[in-house]
Amino acid sequence: MKYNLVTGSTGVLGSELVKSLLKINPNLIILKRASSDLSRLIGIKDQFISYNVEDGLSSIFVDHDIETVFHLATAYGRKGESKEDIILSNVNFPSEVLKFSILNDVKNFINFDTSLPGNLNHYASSKKKFRNILESSSSNSSINIFTCN
């Protein structure tokens, strides 16, 4: 059974993507922070498998045959996050998800990016750093990488 994995599933865009994906493929896994607000997913919480980031990534990829990762998780800096927190959320975390995706033969990695110039703020700069990581990974692995701005 093939699964889709969505990071950032409790945000505005992520929750709408979850609702749409469930109509296409009911085998859906969401990856969220333990403290995430699930209010945008009320009424469908029993239709997907949920994992907390804090519990690690290994078991998600070992226990499920993931075909596509939709990466929407991000930190904008709007909630007073430090530069280090933004880098952890926007560079380190997605790099780990990508690493596990490559190691476990995930077919597609779809990254939701920003169209902001990389020198605008810490958020935009961190998104650009991860985009560079994706570009180098696409030439060194068989995973299909797509970026949406």
N, C-alpha and C positions, 0 to 999 in steps of 0.2 A: 504494500500500500504506500503510495507516494504522498508526501505531505508538503505543504507550504508553511514557511516560518515567517512571521512578521515581527520585527522589532519596532518599538514605538507605536504599538497597537492601541494604546489608550489615549493618544493625542487626537486632535481633530481629524487630520488626514488619515492617520493609522486606523482609527475606529471605523471610518467610512470604507477604507480598503478592506478591513476585516469583514464587514457586512457584505461587500461585493464578492469577495473571494468565497465566502461560505455558500453563495448561490451557485458557484462554479464547481468547487471542490470542497466537500465537507471535512476533509482531512486537513485541519488547520491547527497550527501551534502558534501561540503568542508568547513572546519573551518580554517581560516587563520588570520594572523595579517592584520590590515588595511593597513599597509605599504608594504605588500607583493608584490613582483614582479610576475605578472601573465604571463610573456612572455612564459613560458614553456607550458602554457595552451591555447595559441593562436589557434583559429580555433575550440575550443570546449567549450568556455566560456558560450555559451547559452545552454549547455547540462546538467548542474548541478545547484544546488542551492548553493549559497555562503553566508556564515556568517563570520563576523569579531569577533575574540576573545574578543575584547574590548567591544562588545555589550552584553556580557554575554552568558551563556550556557543554561539557563532555557528554553527560547522559542524554541530552537532547539529541545530539547527533548519533550517538551509539544506539539509542533505543528506537529511533525513527528514521525511515528512509526519506530524507528531505530532498525534494527536487529543486525547489526555488526558495531563496531567501529574499524577502522584501525588507530592505533596511531603511526604516524611517526614524529610528530613535535619534534624538539630538538634544543638545543643551544650547539654548540661545544666549544665555547670559542675562535674561530678563528677570530672573529670580535672585539676582545677586550672586550667581555662581562665580567662583574665582576663575582666573585663566587656566589654572591647573585642572579644575573640575570640568571646564569646557573641553580641554584636551583629552582628559580621561573619557568623556562621553562621546566625543566626535572623532577621535583618532584611535585611541587605545582600544576602546570597546569594539568598534566595528572592525578593527584589525584582527581582534581575537575571533569574532564571528566569521570573518573571511578565512582566517587560518583553519578553523574547524570545518568550514565549508569545503575548502580545497582538500583537506585531509580525508574527508568523508565523501568525496566524489559528488558533491552537490552540482547539479547541472547549471543552474542560473543564479546569479547574484545581482539583484536590482537595487541600486543605490539611489535614494532620493536626496538630491543635492540642493544647492542654492545657486541662484544666478548672480548673487552679489559678488563684487570684486573681492579677491582674496585679501587685499590690504585694508578693507573697510573697518573690521573689528576682529576680536578674538574668535567669534563664531565663524565668520567668513573665512578667516585664515585657517582655522582647524578643518573646515570642510574641504578647503583646497588641499591641505596636507593629506587627508584621506583619499581624495580624488587621485593624487599622485601615487599613493600606495596601490590603488586599484589599477591604475594604468600599468604599473610595473608588474603587477600580479597577472594581468590578462595575457601578457606575453610569456609568462613562465608557468602557466598551468592550462588545463583544459576547460576550466570553468568559463561559462559565458557571462561576461560582465556588461551590465547596462547601467547608464546613469541618466536619471531624469532630473531636469532643472525646474 
